[in-house]
Amino acid sequence: MRPLPHEQHCQAVDWKPSSSSQQLCERQVDTLIQSHKSIKTKTAVITGGDSGIGLEICHGLLAAGFHVIIGTRSMDFCLDVVDKLKKQTGSDEVSCIELDLALFESVRSFAAEIKKRVSQKEIQLLINNAGVMNIPCKLTADGYETQCQTNFLSPVLLAQLLLPWMNPQTGKILFASSSTLYAINNLNTDFSSRTYSLDGLEHYAYSKACIAHIASQLAKSNRRSLPSGHCTH
C-alpha cells in the first residue's frame, strides 16, 4: 500500500495485541490521563464518544480535567449524553459536533469547526474510536464501501486535518484496529471500493488491517517534535 502524504507527521506507534481490547483501551486511557495531568490546557477530540467504550473514555477524560469534544452522528442523542456527562462528572468542559465518517465532507466540516473552537496546537488527544462492523453493503457518496471509509479512510483524513492543531510535543493520536486484521494478507488498494453480498466481515477486517498498516508506517518516522500515534486492538 502506498504511504499517505502526511505519514511523516507521527512519531511512534504502540501496537500490541491483547486478549482483552477493552482492558487495553482502559490502560491506554489511564496512561494518557496520567501523562497529561500537569498540562494546563487539555483538549481531547473523540469520535463515537456518546456510547460504549467511547462514553467511558469521556468519563475518564473529564475526571482528569480535559475539555472533551465528541464527534457524533446524532446531535439530539449526543446532546442528552453531554448533559448527563456534565451532571455525572461535575465538569462543563464537554461539547459535541456532528460527524458522519461515511462522508468526507462531514469530516472536513467537523475539523473546520474544531479549529474555530480550539487554538492551534492545543489538542492533546485525538481518539478515533467510532466504527462499524459487518453492516449491509453500501457504497458511500464518495464511492467507498462504508466500513472501509468509516473505519479507515475517514480516521486517517481526520488525523491529517487536525495535525496542525495538535500539541507537537505531547499530542497523541489513537487509532482503533481489531484482531480480525490477521485474516487479511492482501492490502489491495481497490478493495475499499468493492461490494459484497451478505458477509461483510472481510471488508471489516480489511479496514482494520489498513489502519494498523498506516500506524506501522507512521512508526517509521521518529521526530520528537511531532505527535505520537497509537494503534490498539
Backbone as CSV, one residue per row, in Angstrom:
resi,resn,N_x,N_y,N_z,CA_x,CA_y,CA_z,C_x,C_y,C_z
1,MET,0.842,-1.191,0.000,0.000,0.000,0.000,0.876,1.239,0.000
2,ARG,0.555,2.219,-0.834,1.347,3.432,-0.908,1.158,4.274,0.347
3,PRO,2.241,4.757,0.979,2.133,5.564,2.190,1.343,6.833,1.938
4,LEU,0.601,7.295,2.939,-0.140,8.536,2.827,0.818,9.717,2.876
5,PRO,0.448,10.868,2.268,1.353,12.011,2.186,1.733,12.609,3.520
6,HIS,0.905,12.436,4.552,1.207,13.055,5.834,1.727,12.054,6.866
7,GLU,2.122,10.860,6.430,2.506,9.845,7.399,3.725,10.256,8.218
8,GLN,4.530,11.195,7.680,5.730,11.582,8.384,5.422,12.408,9.626
9,HIS,4.185,12.789,9.847,3.867,13.674,10.964,3.772,12.945,12.301
10,CYS,3.689,11.639,12.315,3.580,10.938,13.582,4.941,10.446,14.046
11,GLN,5.056,10.274,15.340,6.353,9.971,15.914,6.549,8.494,16.188
12,ALA,5.581,7.844,16.820,5.781,6.462,17.241,4.452,5.745,17.312
13,VAL,4.516,4.414,17.401,3.294,3.618,17.464,3.394,2.594,18.574
14,ASP,2.316,2.441,19.306,2.232,1.391,20.317,1.133,0.438,19.864
15,TRP,1.488,-0.615,19.151,0.502,-1.552,18.590,0.786,-2.921,19.182
16,LYS,-0.011,-3.309,20.183,0.254,-4.552,20.896,-1.016,-5.390,20.976
17,PRO,-0.990,-6.614,20.479,-2.157,-7.486,20.587,-2.512,-7.739,22.048
18,SER,-3.813,-7.931,22.310,-4.256,-8.187,23.677,-5.474,-9.084,23.648
19,SER,-5.598,-9.944,24.668,-6.753,-10.827,24.751,-7.997,-10.063,25.136
20,SER,-7.831,-8.884,25.702,-8.974,-8.067,26.094,-8.769,-6.651,25.593
21,SER,-9.419,-6.313,24.475,-9.256,-4.977,23.900,-9.803,-3.901,24.829
22,GLN,-10.859,-4.216,25.580,-11.423,-3.224,26.484,-10.440,-2.883,27.603
23,GLN,-9.801,-3.901,28.176,-8.817,-3.642,29.224,-7.630,-2.856,28.685
24,LEU,-7.230,-3.164,27.457,-6.126,-2.445,26.850,-6.483,-0.974,26.653
25,CYS,-7.694,-0.726,26.163,-8.136,0.655,25.978,-8.158,1.406,27.298
26,GLU,-8.646,0.739,28.351,-8.694,1.381,29.657,-7.296,1.727,30.153
27,ARG,-6.347,0.815,29.937,-4.971,1.085,30.359,-4.368,2.231,29.552
28,GLN,-4.666,2.243,28.255,-4.164,3.324,27.414,-4.688,4.663,27.896
29,VAL,-5.987,4.722,28.168,-6.586,5.972,28.625,-5.995,6.399,29.963
30,ASP,-5.857,5.454,30.895,-5.272,5.790,32.205,-3.862,6.339,32.050
31,THR,-3.090,5.719,31.169,-1.720,6.176,30.936,-1.699,7.584,30.357
32,LEU,-2.595,7.834,29.378,-2.650,9.150,28.765,-3.089,10.210,29.772
33,ILE,-4.056,9.873,30.606,-4.539,10.818,31.608,-3.419,11.202,32.569
34,GLN,-2.702,10.205,33.055,-1.614,10.469,33.997,-0.524,11.324,33.355
35,SER,-0.227,11.071,32.081,0.854,11.799,31.419,0.487,13.236,31.103
36,HIS,-0.805,13.577,31.158,-1.238,14.924,30.818,-1.727,15.726,32.024
37,LYS,-1.594,15.190,33.222,-2.130,15.860,34.400,-1.501,17.222,34.652
38,SER,-0.240,17.381,34.293,0.459,18.634,34.572,0.230,19.694,33.502
39,ILE,-0.462,19.347,32.421,-0.699,20.294,31.329,-1.939,21.130,31.643
40,LYS,-1.823,22.439,31.528,-2.917,23.334,31.925,-4.077,23.291,30.936
41,THR,-3.796,23.449,29.655,-4.839,23.443,28.630,-4.866,22.084,27.956
42,LYS,-5.930,21.318,28.195,-6.001,19.942,27.700,-7.293,19.731,26.918
43,THR,-7.173,19.511,25.637,-8.336,19.257,24.793,-8.224,17.869,24.188
44,ALA,-9.305,17.108,24.275,-9.369,15.776,23.677,-10.526,15.730,22.690
45,VAL,-10.256,15.237,21.500,-11.283,15.038,20.480,-11.501,13.545,20.337
46,ILE,-12.750,13.101,20.439,-13.052,11.679,20.347,-14.257,11.460,19.438
47,THR,-14.136,10.508,18.528,-15.270,10.141,17.683,-16.037,9.003,18.355
48,GLY,-17.354,9.052,18.261,-18.157,7.997,18.876,-18.052,7.982,20.387
49,GLY,-17.997,9.148,20.998,-17.857,9.225,22.447,-19.170,9.261,23.195
50,ASP,-20.271,9.003,22.505,-21.579,9.106,23.150,-22.164,7.750,23.553
51,SER,-21.398,6.677,23.387,-21.888,5.355,23.798,-20.710,4.398,23.939
52,GLY,-20.967,3.250,24.593,-19.977,2.181,24.685,-18.664,2.599,25.322
53,ILE,-17.574,2.066,24.788,-16.250,2.374,25.309,-15.951,3.860,25.201
54,GLY,-16.391,4.471,24.110,-16.155,5.897,23.922,-16.736,6.741,25.041
55,LEU,-17.917,6.372,25.505,-18.552,7.102,26.605,-17.752,6.954,27.892
56,GLU,-17.259,5.747,28.146,-16.444,5.528,29.341,-15.131,6.315,29.269
57,ILE,-14.566,6.414,28.076,-13.362,7.214,27.892,-13.651,8.680,28.228
58,CYS,-14.803,9.163,27.784,-15.182,10.554,28.074,-15.283,10.793,29.575
59,HIS,-15.856,9.849,30.312,-15.926,9.969,31.771,-14.524,10.161,32.358
60,GLY,-13.594,9.310,31.921,-12.236,9.386,32.440,-11.532,10.681,32.079
61,LEU,-11.722,11.137,30.852,-11.070,12.365,30.413,-11.597,13.582,31.161
62,LEU,-12.900,13.640,31.358,-13.487,14.765,32.090,-13.033,14.762,33.543
63,ALA,-12.944,13.568,34.126,-12.479,13.462,35.508,-11.029,13.924,35.636
64,ALA,-10.274,13.806,34.548,-8.862,14.206,34.566,-8.667,15.668,34.185
65,GLY,-9.768,16.372,33.911,-9.659,17.793,33.634,-9.547,18.175,32.176
66,PHE,-9.831,17.247,31.283,-9.787,17.556,29.856,-11.031,18.314,29.415
67,HIS,-10.870,19.154,28.403,-12.003,19.669,27.637,-12.239,18.661,26.517
68,VAL,-13.428,18.084,26.454,-13.713,16.978,25.535,-14.677,17.427,24.444
69,ILE,-14.314,17.138,23.205,-15.185,17.399,22.058,-15.538,16.060,21.432
70,ILE,-16.826,15.757,21.368,-17.310,14.475,20.856,-17.812,14.634,19.423
71,GLY,-17.364,13.768,18.539,-17.908,13.696,17.192,-19.027,12.678,17.165
72,THR,-20.216,13.080,16.688,-21.386,12.207,16.772,-22.218,12.258,15.499
73,ARG,-22.863,11.142,15.168,-23.776,11.113,14.031,-25.137,11.690,14.399
74,SER,-25.494,11.637,15.677,-26.812,12.092,16.116,-26.660,13.187,17.164
75,MET,-26.882,14.427,16.763,-26.723,15.551,17.684,-27.743,15.493,18.821
76,ASP,-28.986,15.135,18.513,-30.023,15.080,19.551,-29.643,14.085,20.644
77,PHE,-29.214,12.897,20.219,-28.820,11.874,21.182,-27.613,12.326,21.993
78,CYS,-26.628,12.888,21.305,-25.388,13.254,21.982,-25.573,14.437,22.922
79,LEU,-26.469,15.348,22.596,-26.737,16.471,23.498,-27.277,15.971,24.834
80,ASP,-28.106,14.937,24.788,-28.590,14.327,26.033,-27.434,13.681,26.785
81,VAL,-26.539,13.011,26.060,-25.370,12.394,26.678,-24.481,13.447,27.320
82,VAL,-24.298,14.565,26.625,-23.469,15.660,27.158,-24.052,16.177,28.476
83,ASP,-25.358,16.344,28.527,-25.999,16.798,29.772,-25.754,15.809,30.910
84,LYS,-25.869,14.528,30.608,-25.638,13.501,31.629,-24.180,13.493,32.084
85,LEU,-23.260,13.650,31.142,-21.841,13.686,31.485,-21.530,14.861,32.420
86,LYS,-22.129,15.986,32.143,-21.902,17.163,32.992,-22.385,16.912,34.419
87,LYS,-23.557,16.285,34.542,-24.108,16.002,35.867,-23.290,14.938,36.600
88,GLN,-22.862,13.914,35.867,-22.149,12.796,36.491,-20.714,13.134,36.875
89,THR,-20.070,14.006,36.105,-18.670,14.324,36.360,-18.458,15.656,37.051
90,GLY,-19.491,16.513,37.021,-19.336,17.848,37.602,-18.520,18.782,36.734
91,SER,-18.257,18.386,35.487,-17.477,19.212,34.562,-18.360,19.697,33.422
92,ASP,-18.221,20.982,33.083,-18.941,21.549,31.947,-18.094,21.544,30.679
93,GLU,-16.905,20.957,30.772,-15.955,21.016,29.659,-16.183,19.899,28.642
94,VAL,-17.411,19.800,28.146,-17.729,18.780,27.147,-18.749,19.336,26.174
95,SER,-18.542,19.055,24.908,-19.447,19.511,23.864,-19.433,18.496,22.726
96,CYS,-20.306,18.687,21.754,-20.357,17.744,20.636,-20.531,18.485,19.317
97,ILE,-20.035,17.868,18.265,-20.127,18.391,16.907,-20.566,17.249,16.001
98,GLU,-21.454,17.537,15.068,-21.937,16.489,14.166,-20.809,15.968,13.289
99,LEU,-20.776,14.643,13.131,-19.739,13.994,12.328,-20.274,12.705,11.736
100,ASP,-20.216,12.603,10.426,-20.564,11.370,9.715,-19.304,10.882,9.010
101,LEU,-18.704,9.832,9.546,-17.456,9.320,8.985,-17.646,8.676,7.616
102,ALA,-18.886,8.475,7.212,-19.157,7.910,5.890,-19.237,8.995,4.823
103,LEU,-18.855,10.216,5.189,-18.912,11.337,4.260,-17.693,12.226,4.485
104,PHE,-16.801,12.293,3.504,-15.580,13.077,3.660,-15.881,14.546,3.938
105,GLU,-16.914,15.074,3.317,-17.250,16.482,3.528,-17.625,16.741,4.982
106,SER,-18.289,15.770,5.613,-18.630,15.902,7.028,-17.377,15.907,7.890
107,VAL,-16.392,15.079,7.527,-15.126,15.043,8.260,-14.432,16.400,8.165
108,ARG,-14.430,16.967,6.974,-13.798,18.274,6.784,-14.528,19.369,7.565
109,SER,-15.859,19.308,7.577,-16.640,20.297,8.329,-16.402,20.161,9.825
110,PHE,-16.304,18.912,10.297,-16.026,18.640,11.703,-14.677,19.232,12.102
111,ALA,-13.667,18.990,11.297,-12.329,19.523,11.584,-12.331,21.042,11.548
112,ALA,-13.045,21.620,10.592,-13.098,23.084,10.482,-13.761,23.705,11.712
113,GLU,-14.804,23.066,12.225,-15.491,23.575,13.407,-14.596,23.486,14.639
114,ILE,-13.846,22.400,14.757,-12.908,22.263,15.876,-11.864,23.377,15.833
115,LYS,-11.377,23.688,14.644,-10.365,24.728,14.502,-10.896,26.107,14.913
116,LYS,-12.213,26.296,14.825,-12.820,27.549,15.283,-12.875,27.613,16.808
117,ARG,-13.018,26.456,17.438,-13.209,26.403,18.888,-11.916,26.262,19.674
118,VAL,-10.902,25.712,19.022,-9.674,25.361,19.732,-8.486,26.100,19.113
119,SER,-7.608,26.592,19.959,-6.402,27.261,19.475,-5.452,26.250,18.848
120,GLN,-4.638,26.717,17.918,-3.682,25.838,17.251,-2.696,25.251,18.256
121,LYS,-2.427,23.971,18.089,-1.507,23.190,18.934,-2.042,22.959,20.351
122,GLU,-3.357,23.096,20.530,-3.956,22.908,21.847,-4.502,21.507,22.060
123,ILE,-4.742,20.744,20.981,-5.306,19.403,21.110,-4.240,18.440,21.622
124,GLN,-4.528,17.792,22.734,-3.606,16.818,23.301,-3.905,15.404,22.803
125,LEU,-5.190,15.098,22.616,-5.583,13.738,22.241,-6.573,13.756,21.086
126,LEU,-6.339,12.901,20.105,-7.320,12.613,19.063,-7.578,11.112,19.125
127,ILE,-8.774,10.747,19.559,-9.114,9.336,19.754,-10.125,8.920,18.682
128,ASN,-9.665,8.162,17.707,-10.530,7.675,16.623,-11.215,6.397,17.089
129,ASN,-12.287,6.561,17.824,-12.973,5.440,18.467,-14.129,4.890,17.645
130,ALA,-14.840,5.732,16.908,-16.051,5.313,16.193,-15.731,4.311,15.091
131,GLY,-16.675,3.395,14.856,-16.504,2.421,13.787,-17.767,1.616,13.576
132,VAL,-17.807,0.869,12.490,-18.943,-0.006,12.188,-18.402,-1.383,11.822
133,MET,-19.256,-2.404,11.966,-18.802,-3.777,11.726,-19.877,-4.619,11.053
134,ASN,-19.505,-5.253,9.937,-20.336,-6.238,9.250,-21.758,-5.741,9.004
135,ILE,-21.863,-4.541,8.470,-23.161,-3.960,8.159,-23.550,-4.293,6.718
136,PRO,-24.831,-4.119,6.335,-25.228,-4.356,4.943,-24.383,-3.518,3.989
137,CYS,-24.038,-4.089,2.870,-23.130,-3.420,1.946,-23.765,-2.177,1.327
138,LYS,-23.000,-1.094,1.356,-23.441,0.157,0.744,-22.215,0.998,0.422
139,LEU,-22.210,1.571,-0.777,-21.149,2.497,-1.126,-21.531,3.889,-0.652
140,THR,-20.570,4.615,-0.135,-20.824,5.974,0.332,-20.934,6.924,-0.858
141,ALA,-21.299,8.156,-0.568,-21.372,9.167,-1.622,-20.004,9.432,-2.236
142,ASP,-18.953,9.079,-1.496,-17.591,9.258,-2.000,-17.107,8.063,-2.818
143,GLY,-17.943,7.012,-2.887,-17.617,5.878,-3.738,-16.886,4.736,-3.065
144,TYR,-16.883,4.700,-1.717,-16.181,3.649,-0.991,-17.161,2.811,-0.173
145,GLU,-16.791,1.547,0.065,-17.592,0.691,0.942,-17.616,1.334,2.328
146,THR,-18.777,1.320,2.977,-18.987,2.104,4.193,-18.032,1.741,5.321
147,GLN,-17.786,0.448,5.539,-16.884,0.051,6.619,-15.470,0.580,6.383
148,CYS,-15.021,0.498,5.138,-13.664,0.952,4.825,-13.522,2.455,5.019
149,GLN,-14.539,3.197,4.617,-14.451,4.649,4.778,-14.583,5.056,6.240
150,THR,-15.501,4.418,6.964,-15.745,4.773,8.363,-14.593,4.371,9.269
151,ASN,-14.061,3.181,9.059,-13.046,2.631,9.965,-11.613,3.000,9.604
152,PHE,-11.379,3.376,8.360,-10.006,3.564,7.904,-9.775,4.914,7.223
153,LEU,-10.474,5.160,6.125,-10.192,6.346,5.320,-10.501,7.651,6.059
154,SER,-11.664,7.721,6.681,-12.040,8.957,7.371,-11.205,9.233,8.617
155,PRO,-10.889,8.219,9.452,-9.999,8.499,10.588,-8.627,9.032,10.165
156,VAL,-8.092,8.506,9.066,-6.808,8.999,8.578,-6.945,10.436,8.078
157,LEU,-8.019,10.721,7.355,-8.268,12.088,6.887,-8.404,13.046,8.060
158,LEU,-9.150,12.635,9.087,-9.338,13.495,10.255,-8.009,13.776,10.944
159,ALA,-7.185,12.758,11.072,-5.876,12.949,11.697,-5.030,13.934,10.896
160,GLN,-5.066,13.816,9.587,-4.311,14.734,8.737,-4.798,16.177,8.902
161,LEU,-6.107,16.357,8.937,-6.672,17.700,9.031,-6.366,18.369,10.367
162,LEU,-6.314,17.570,11.447,-6.132,18.140,12.782,-4.677,18.188,13.240
163,LEU,-3.765,17.623,12.481,-2.364,17.619,12.896,-1.832,19.013,13.245
164,PRO,-2.131,20.049,12.453,-1.610,21.379,12.804,-2.199,21.933,14.104
165,TRP,-3.291,21.357,14.572,-3.933,21.830,15.809,-3.538,20.978,17.021
166,MET,-2.692,19.986,16.810,-2.284,19.128,17.908,-0.977,19.604,18.521
167,ASN,-0.844,19.378,19.818,0.389,19.739,20.501,1.532,18.880,19.957
168,PRO,2.565,19.489,19.399,3.628,18.706,18.757,4.499,17.925,19.739
169,GLN,4.544,18.357,21.008,5.391,17.662,21.980,4.648,16.554,22.727
170,THR,3.405,16.840,23.143,2.676,15.883,23.988,1.429,15.305,23.330
171,GLY,1.106,15.718,22.105,-0.089,15.228,21.437,-0.006,13.754,21.080
172,LYS,-1.157,13.074,21.138,-1.222,11.645,20.812,-2.452,11.370,19.956
173,ILE,-2.282,10.491,18.973,-3.375,10.074,18.096,-3.607,8.583,18.302
174,LEU,-4.836,8.209,18.603,-5.179,6.813,18.842,-6.092,6.302,17.730
175,PHE,-5.659,5.241,17.073,-6.477,4.559,16.073,-6.942,3.228,16.648
176,ALA,-8.145,2.798,16.274,-8.690,1.532,16.770,-8.652,0.475,15.678
177,SER,-7.912,-0.593,15.911,-7.856,-1.699,14.965,-8.634,-2.884,15.534
178,SER,-8.350,-4.097,15.070,-9.060,-5.295,15.522,-8.211,-6.520,15.226
179,SER,-8.348,-7.558,16.046,-7.588,-8.791,15.821,-8.020,-9.496,14.538
180,THR,-9.154,-9.068,13.949,-9.570,-9.650,12.669,-8.587,-9.322,11.549
181,LEU,-7.704,-8.377,11.772,-6.743,-7.997,10.744,-5.857,-9.175,10.325
182,TYR,-5.715,-10.177,11.232,-4.861,-11.309,10.922,-5.456,-12.198,9.827
183,ALA,-6.721,-11.959,9.488,-7.354,-12.725,8.412,-7.035,-12.146,7.034
184,ILE,-6.369,-10.997,7.002,-6.086,-10.311,5.744,-4.610,-10.435,5.396
185,ASN,-4.330,-10.879,4.176,-2.937,-10.973,3.731,-2.682,-10.209,2.445
186,ASN,-3.677,-9.420,2.006,-3.509,-8.641,0.780,-4.209,-7.292,0.946
187,LEU,-3.432,-6.233,1.003,-3.999,-4.892,1.155,-4.133,-4.224,-0.213
188,ASN,-4.883,-4.865,-1.090,-5.141,-4.308,-2.412,-5.880,-2.981,-2.261
189,THR,-5.343,-1.923,-2.837,-5.899,-0.592,-2.596,-7.269,-0.364,-3.229
190,ASP,-7.695,-1.210,-4.164,-9.020,-1.017,-4.753,-10.102,-1.800,-3.998
191,PHE,-9.701,-2.537,-2.957,-10.659,-3.353,-2.209,-11.703,-2.484,-1.507
192,SER,-11.316,-1.280,-1.105,-12.225,-0.410,-0.355,-13.392,0.092,-1.188
193,SER,-13.339,-0.090,-2.496,-14.459,0.323,-3.347,-15.246,-0.870,-3.886
194,ARG,-14.887,-2.088,-3.441,-15.615,-3.282,-3.860,-16.858,-3.484,-3.001
195,THR,-17.827,-4.218,-3.526,-19.050,-4.527,-2.794,-19.051,-5.995,-2.376
196,TYR,-20.015,-6.356,-1.528,-20.199,-7.748,-1.120,-21.690,-8.018,-1.009
197,SER,-22.067,-9.304,-0.866,-23.490,-9.654,-0.820,-23.996,-9.747,0.615
198,LEU,-23.575,-10.797,1.346,-24.086,-10.999,2.697,-23.022,-10.810,3.776
199,ASP,-21.858,-11.361,3.577,-20.809,-11.352,4.601,-19.879,-10.158,4.426
200,GLY,-19.942,-9.224,5.391,-19.098,-8.043,5.317,-17.886,-8.104,6.213
201,LEU,-17.637,-9.269,6.809,-16.523,-9.378,7.756,-15.162,-9.182,7.088
202,GLU,-15.045,-9.609,5.816,-13.763,-9.440,5.144,-13.447,-7.955,4.951
203,HIS,-14.458,-7.174,4.610,-14.254,-5.736,4.459,-13.925,-5.087,5.808
204,TYR,-14.589,-5.574,6.857,-14.285,-5.050,8.197,-12.830,-5.349,8.560
205,ALA,-12.410,-6.593,8.363,-11.038,-6.975,8.673,-10.046,-6.189,7.825
206,TYR,-10.398,-5.966,6.565,-9.533,-5.192,5.671,-9.356,-3.767,6.197
207,SER,-10.464,-3.156,6.629,-10.385,-1.775,7.126,-9.502,-1.689,8.364
208,LYS,-9.567,-2.702,9.221,-8.762,-2.698,10.445,-7.294,-3.025,10.149
209,ALA,-7.066,-3.858,9.144,-5.691,-4.144,8.740,-5.040,-2.901,8.129
210,CYS,-5.821,-2.149,7.372,-5.298,-0.927,6.756,-4.894,0.099,7.805
211,ILE,-5.729,0.273,8.828,-5.407,1.283,9.838,-4.170,0.858,10.630
212,ALA,-4.016,-0.445,10.842,-2.812,-0.932,11.524,-1.578,-0.759,10.638
213,HIS,-1.750,-0.962,9.336,-0.647,-0.780,8.395,-0.196,0.684,8.388
214,ILE,-1.153,1.584,8.351,-0.810,3.003,8.371,-0.065,3.338,9.656
215,ALA,-0.527,2.782,10.772,0.142,3.036,12.049,1.582,2.563,12.023
216,SER,1.806,1.394,11.415,3.174,0.878,11.348,4.046,1.741,10.452
217,GLN,3.449,2.321,9.406,4.195,3.233,8.542,4.540,4.521,9.287
218,LEU,3.589,4.993,10.065,3.824,6.208,10.842,4.939,6.000,11.855
219,ALA,5.088,4.770,12.322,6.111,4.478,13.328,7.515,4.661,12.771
220,LYS,7.661,4.631,11.470,8.983,4.757,10.864,9.531,6.174,10.980
221,SER,8.636,7.115,11.237,9.084,8.481,11.453,9.294,8.681,12.940
222,ASN,10.436,9.198,13.334,10.768,9.306,14.755,11.211,10.720,15.103
223,ARG,10.296,11.672,14.922,10.617,13.061,15.209,10.054,13.449,16.569
224,ARG,10.900,13.914,17.432,10.483,14.196,18.801,9.513,15.372,18.897
225,SER,9.517,16.247,17.919,8.686,17.448,17.988,7.309,17.265,17.366
226,LEU,6.889,16.005,17.119,5.609,15.742,16.475,4.763,14.804,17.318
227,PRO,3.420,14.844,17.137,2.545,13.963,17.940,2.865,12.493,17.720
228,SER,2.619,11.682,18.736,2.843,10.240,18.604,1.546,9.559,18.233
229,GLY,1.652,8.460,17.484,0.482,7.712,17.070,0.403,6.372,17.749
230,HIS,-0.807,5.915,18.070,-1.003,4.637,18.750,-2.116,3.863,18.053
231,CYS,-1.927,2.562,17.888,-2.951,1.709,17.295,-3.199,0.538,18.226
232,THR,-4.427,0.344,18.668,-4.754,-0.741,19.598,-5.808,-1.651,18.995
233,HIS,-5.808,-2.903,19.457,-6.890,-3.821,19.057,-7.031,-4.896,20.108
